[in-house]
Amino acid sequence: MKSDSDTPLHEAPRDDRDGPHIKRVQGMYDVFDRSGTPSRATHYCAGCGHGLAHKLIMEAVVELGLQDRTVMVNPIGCAVFGYYYWDVGNIGAAHGRAPAIATAISRGRPGTVVISYQGDGDLAAIGFNQAFQAASRGERMVTFFINNATYGMTGGQMAPTTLPGQKTATSPRGRTLANDGYPVHVCEVFNTLPAPLFIARCSLADTARIMQARRAIRRALELQRDGKGYALVELLSPCPTNIGGDSAAAVRFVNEQLEAEFPLAAFRDRGNEAPPPPPRPPRGDLNAYFSEGETATAAPADGAAPEELRLKFGGAGGQGVLSLGLCVAEAGRYAGRCATWFPTYGPEQRGGAAACSVVLAGASVGSPVVDKPQVLVCLNEPALRRYAPELAPGGTLIYEAAVPAAALPELPAAVRVLAVPAAALVAQQGMPKAANTLMFAALVWSGVTGLTQAAALAAIAASLRRKPALIARNREVFEAGIAWCEKNLAR
Ligand SMILES: Cc1ncc(C[n+]2csc(CCOP(=O)(O)OP(=O)(O)O)c2C)c(N)n1
């Protein structure tokens, strides 16, 4: 929660200006720090439905006691600045992508009340499939869908909800069915899905309707409070700037025309029939996510140093680069650290470029993306050429020694370089595909990760548990790698 107590203001305190009848909105910041200019003025146009929707949603959030566990996913559109208003957790989504982010938050942080707030361009056009699939999966989130029949932010272009005959910036003679098709009825389409618990269409155009909308918003949020499932509330909303010309005309448009096309309705409320939320999945074991739900037994923590270490692994598809990174992340987890593993796939199944980033940290990992690795392990020349210049100064480079020395790009200052003939060593052992295990050994031997051999071997065993015959052979490769480094490399 942010405080504005030390923010300089050039305006009179709110209570002096507002008079006795306007209730201060709970759950919203007092000052909107937009573009570094503290202000109490909203950026919404007079008569716009967004401000009202913001207020109703936050009132319900506060009344239900959800403020400290609510995350709002802000859209692209007029509500893009939502995070300057809502005093809850906020995150911004690319246009139409709020449902994917909401899904990640909802699944990754069970117990969070997740709100996806979207306009009709955002939800019903560019992001329709995302919203539809999230509803179809019955994600634990509520979508507040602001239908103002236009792309408000960008100047009033035609939206999927624009009415037949309606004039917009991109339909100056009016929307034609032959050219532009029919308006998209989001509630009705989502109402064909089995998973959603609550679907309602309300309006923000006059007091009686606003009271209905208030109840629907509250109900949808109650279902989130109780961890029940997906809810959609569509809010027909006036857009005076683009439709109507003034507030009164915009309200008339919503009441008389928009509502005729999009009748207000409580489509369903299955909240009371919803089963209780499933038990939270256990946190941990990265392998479980990639091995059909099996889990490995964690080796005890080894008390390794908790500093964050950012690593990158590169090579060709089929060389086991991604599994190598996964094993390192898993070994880090066994050592009691937080770990992320972030793969990058080329378009080819085999032979294309493959890379992954791993972050090991004592506390939680901020970003799994590694731009300047402290440690780089390269299994082939293209990866070496591509990633070595990105190494952090003072970092460590471990690379396949079969790559000609001339291919080594210019390196940042003070990089420690370990050339390891992994391909030749594993060929000698009759394990030509195990160069990744050998490189893992070199990485552990280098000491840069602080990982023990025991944690590494436990991670290898976990990753191969569906091919148990390979566990012992990879252990041999690993030990051969340690022995080779001991004999041939300087610490
Ligand atoms: C990927 C992408 N495409 C297009 C845009 C341009 N754009 C910004 S807002 C907007 C329309 C938003 O309309 P709507 O979702 O109806 O919200 P409103 O502004 O009416 O509240 C568009 C097309 C963008 N920012 N990003």
Ligand as a Chemical Component Dictionary entry (heavy atoms), coordinates in Angstrom:
data_LIG
# 
_chem_comp.id                   LIG 
_chem_comp.type                 NON-POLYMER 
_chem_comp.pdbx_formal_charge   1 
_chem_comp.three_letter_code    LIG 
# 
loop_
_chem_comp_atom.comp_id 
_chem_comp_atom.atom_id 
_chem_comp_atom.alt_atom_id 
_chem_comp_atom.type_symbol 
_chem_comp_atom.charge 
_chem_comp_atom.model_Cartn_x 
_chem_comp_atom.model_Cartn_y 
_chem_comp_atom.model_Cartn_z 
_chem_comp_atom.pdbx_ordinal 
LIG C1  C1  C 0 -0.950  -4.853 -29.103 1  
LIG C2  C2  C 0 -1.621  -3.516 -29.143 2  
LIG N1  N1  N 0 -2.470  -3.237 -30.156 3  
LIG C3  C3  C 0 -3.101  -2.050 -30.187 4  
LIG C4  C4  C 0 -2.886  -1.117 -29.220 5  
LIG C5  C5  C 0 -3.562  0.233  -29.314 6  
LIG N2  N2  N 1 -4.678  0.353  -28.373 7  
LIG C6  C6  C 0 -4.499  0.948  -27.171 8  
LIG S1  S1  S 0 -5.940  1.039  -26.325 9  
LIG C7  C7  C 0 -6.798  0.314  -27.570 10 
LIG C8  C8  C 0 -8.285  0.119  -27.504 11 
LIG C9  C9  C 0 -8.828  -0.069 -26.159 12 
LIG O1  O1  O 0 -10.203 -0.142 -26.241 13 
LIG P1  P1  P 0 -11.093 -0.827 -25.137 14 
LIG O2  O2  O 0 -10.481 -2.128 -24.730 15 
LIG O3  O3  O 0 -12.481 -0.888 -25.624 16 
LIG O4  O4  O 0 -10.944 0.099  -23.856 17 
LIG P2  P2  P 0 -11.445 1.599  -23.620 18 
LIG O5  O5  O 0 -10.280 2.473  -24.004 19 
LIG O6  O6  O 0 -12.645 1.839  -24.451 20 
LIG O7  O7  O 0 -11.723 1.632  -22.171 21 
LIG C10 C10 C 0 -5.961  -0.012 -28.622 22 
LIG C11 C11 C 0 -6.408  -0.664 -29.865 23 
LIG C12 C12 C 0 -1.985  -1.441 -28.189 24 
LIG N3  N3  N 0 -1.721  -0.575 -27.198 25 
LIG N4  N4  N 0 -1.381  -2.637 -28.170 26 
# 
loop_
_chem_comp_bond.comp_id 
_chem_comp_bond.atom_id_1 
_chem_comp_bond.atom_id_2 
_chem_comp_bond.value_order 
_chem_comp_bond.pdbx_ordinal 
LIG C1  C2  SING 1  
LIG C2  N1  SING 2  
LIG C2  N4  DOUB 3  
LIG N1  C3  DOUB 4  
LIG C3  C4  SING 5  
LIG C4  C5  SING 6  
LIG C4  C12 DOUB 7  
LIG C5  N2  SING 8  
LIG N2  C6  DOUB 9  
LIG N2  C10 SING 10 
LIG C6  S1  SING 11 
LIG S1  C7  SING 12 
LIG C7  C8  SING 13 
LIG C7  C10 DOUB 14 
LIG C8  C9  SING 15 
LIG C9  O1  SING 16 
LIG O1  P1  SING 17 
LIG P1  O2  DOUB 18 
LIG P1  O3  SING 19 
LIG P1  O4  SING 20 
LIG O4  P2  SING 21 
LIG P2  O5  DOUB 22 
LIG P2  O6  SING 23 
LIG P2  O7  SING 24 
LIG C10 C11 SING 25 
LIG C12 N3  SING 26 
LIG C12 N4  SING 27 
# 
